[in-house]
Structures are given as C-alpha cells and as structure tokens.
Amino acid sequence: MAHLLEQMAYVSQTPWHGLGNQLTQNQPIEVWSQQAGMDWRIESSDVSYMAQNHRGQSIIMPFEEQRVLYRSDTHAPLSVVSQRYQEVQPKEILEFYRDLTELSGFELETAGVLKGGKKFWALARTGQSTALKGKDVSNGYILLATACDGTLSTTAQFTNIRVVCNNTLAIALKGQGNSAGVVKVPHSTKFEADKIKQQLGISVRAWDEHMYEMKKLSQRKVTQQEAAAYFDAVFNNSSLSSAEQDDGIIQFYRNVAAKTEQKTEPNGRAMSKVMTMFNGHGRGAELSSAKDTAYGLLCSITEFADHERRAMSQDHRLDSAWFGAGAGLKQRGLEQALGMIA
C-alpha cells in the first residue's frame, strides 16, 4: 500500500494517527529538523527536453519558462513550476516557530513530511486551553504547512484540538476575510514569516471568542430531528424538508437505509455512523458538553473525519483531515453548527 507520510516527529502522547518518532520536550529546532525529516532543501533546475536535429542526432533544448524542483538530499523530483514560483523551504516552516517557542511559551508538538517532500508541516501548542462543562478540555494550536506540488498554498491556521478524542478543528476567525480562519500565502508571493505572525497576532485574541461559541453550542440542546437535519445538511449540502422534519428520525433512518441499500448515495453509511456516534458511541459523546447538544453534533463530524472516515491508510487520513476532503467536511460541520446558535 502506498504511504503519504515520509517522516515525522512528535512530543508527549502518540498522535491520533499513531505515526512518527517520539522526542522529549523542549528540543531545539535543529533536532526537530532532523527527526521530522525536514533537514534538506528544495533545489531547482531549468527544464529541458531532448529532440533530434536534421542529422538525427539527439540534442538537449531548454524550456526557459519552467523549472523542476527537487530534493537536495535524494535529488528526487518534487514538481515542475513556473519561473515565478517562490518555494518555501522545510527549514522556514520550523524557523517560523523559533521565537514563538523560545520567547512566547509555544511548544512544537508535531512536524513532518508527506508525499515524498511535496508537502510538509509543523504544529505547535499555543498554551491556550479552555474547559467546557463536564471537564471537556480543548487546547489551541497553530498549524503551518506548505506544498510544492500545487495542492496547497503556504497556510497558517489556528486549530482547536479536543483532548478527549484528539479531534482537530480549524478555528473560524471573525473579520479575517476567510471563513476557515486561515492565512494563506500563494506561491506567487514571497513567504514572510513576520507578516504572517502579525496577522495571526490579531487572531490569537479570537481564541476566547471561538471557545465562547463552543460553549454556546454545548448549551444548545438538539432533538433527534434536528440532528438528522444537521447531518443531512453537512454531508449532502442540503436541508430536510418540512415534511421530513415532521416525520423526524424515522424518516431519516428510512432515507439512510434506502440510500445504503441502493448504493445511490455514498454518504448513507457515513450519516448512519455519525448519528450512532452522536447518540453515545463517539469519544466523549456522554460528556455533558456533548450529550444531545449542537457541540456534540460538531464533535461527531470532527471525530468521523479524523478517525472513522474511509482512507487508504492513517497518513492518507491525516492529509485529508488537515488539508483535504476531511477538512472541508469539518468546516461544513462548523458552519452548520454555528447556524444553530445564530
């Protein structure tokens, strides 16, 4: 089976995806670079191609509009990009955290390389932590990631991780011009760490606002009918009709059963799974903050995306949960949940 994860390092408990090399706490950036597999550079070379001249001889011709990016250690190719493309080095991702960890109380928790070096990231705990009722604790993190294969801009985002289940959720920041609460630097623009930190410095203060919203979600009781409508909206980008609302959960399960049996709706099994998780079978589902609440609905979605959603492997699931379809599913879950307290 193909694996996306090349190498990663972590401190404290084993990450939810169960991957990586464990480090002791407070290691310097240089150790992280080595143990996380990020101690190499992205190099580049102009693209050329082979042709034949009128004598049938092979000649090498330049193609000056593009370059090939490759790893300095293995010389493995990473991607072909335009001359305007501005790459971000693995070392720059880790260096972003140097002053934050040395002066501001942040602590690196994971860092690593995916897809042979085409994507890499680091995640640091900010020191912010809040407990909802029932001792349901969430901690604040900053995730910084980039890719050189066209799949991801250099992206910095605040992330909420629920301790009881290690569910991850991008924090929605108000007034940032981006509903996902992220700062993105396209590769057509130079990555400047200080500017990113300045933007995130405004966003750090949004942690309290975010957790206030989570508290309101934990106080918003929901019925089984509302839960059915919520999951239908998240998975199918739709909402239940008034007739289906009246029929309630019986109609929901009929729909799920029919969709699963006929295999015409790939989300049928997923919707049934998250409903079961919400109704007491999810991690932390019986905590007072989550039981029969809008917060519990959101936690079911984040747990499904991080732990239960079908994936080729755990590293594929990690890539999806942070950067791909899983992240999109969690964002829709957040938006729908916040709509219940608007």
Steps between C-alpha positions, in 0.01 A plus 500: 500500500631845412571729792490877501707551815874517449606586855373692801585573864284570804516565876274386784233246410493308175296703246152378410631364171760291687794604283845648559819514710453602863716781641547629852359846565676832432724373223671767284385570147808321363397172665146538372635557149695174507245280674207631297683435171516869413879545488525547122443779250285544193734555206401588145623458147378637169289260299645357181390239247662272249444541127667393177669725250484460123786248519308279739728594789354545848520853632394648833282810476412741783146589599563823683144563620507224762721342763504162668517493880691215665632393840857589587560170683350238268469708181146361470273724289223690680318697230532715190423868559518833323794736537278724714438226758648577842574189699493482880773289658435234767735691730285814463195314630685404819682834535158667508462358851846578640417825678151374586645200683798680653325820610122460489434168671399307189603135472552303183293182511525342153685566176554290192510434129230357274505372143876466471563864591227656290319611816632575851370655821558583866243528779560686827291535812433863589444446872135599475258253657132510594268251670130475423254348745578141590875571488501490120839662428617651171849634429610761248762436229653667197547285190736619227518297181605534139529294183701525181274288280222754449264350758545754781602860551719568799230493765500608864191429707386482858377155594292377792577146619250334734703302754254215566513384138781699330248640251640792302303803385617813320391801702264735319636850549272800467599792282790325329342481156518120506229279645748221572706725727826461313774721359607381155806609303487390134826385348495796266572711810806496724443331835578747779472344844479829689199616298323169560567528874368855497177382342476208739574732791162658438346157477645366825249713688222317318559185708268624774235589243532157338465318831206724590330372185586142599347567842181627336492187284538286813198676652284463187291186548394320182234245417550189291316675219741792513794261508369326189460833320849607607675189369302511176604862448868428577536194279267594219514881503124503544233523767202284587162611372223591742332165435820316589533715811151391606582136435817548702759238566289215355509667161873563538581135560271395214694732273834370624394137463367557151809689389732236646309207347476655157857632515384815325608725787858445618437700818229268633731287713693804617181675614391190689844475662510859625146474635607192698808685627287797602261271687761385749755298306748775414803598706378734772141479373368443853664812642244761600648746248427263210201287599195608295662835413608684186859468624453123504385514137817686402718260701344206317597655168856580608549153649366338185736703278805440720447140607224319313481629144619246247863546396772292339714541812541717808731739319244543222244574771733758657548675166124506440408612852738796493519600136245312290144368490494427872587861579221615272252270671596640842466855374147431374424342837620811680299734278182297542547480877559872537184556299306330779601772748487798265 
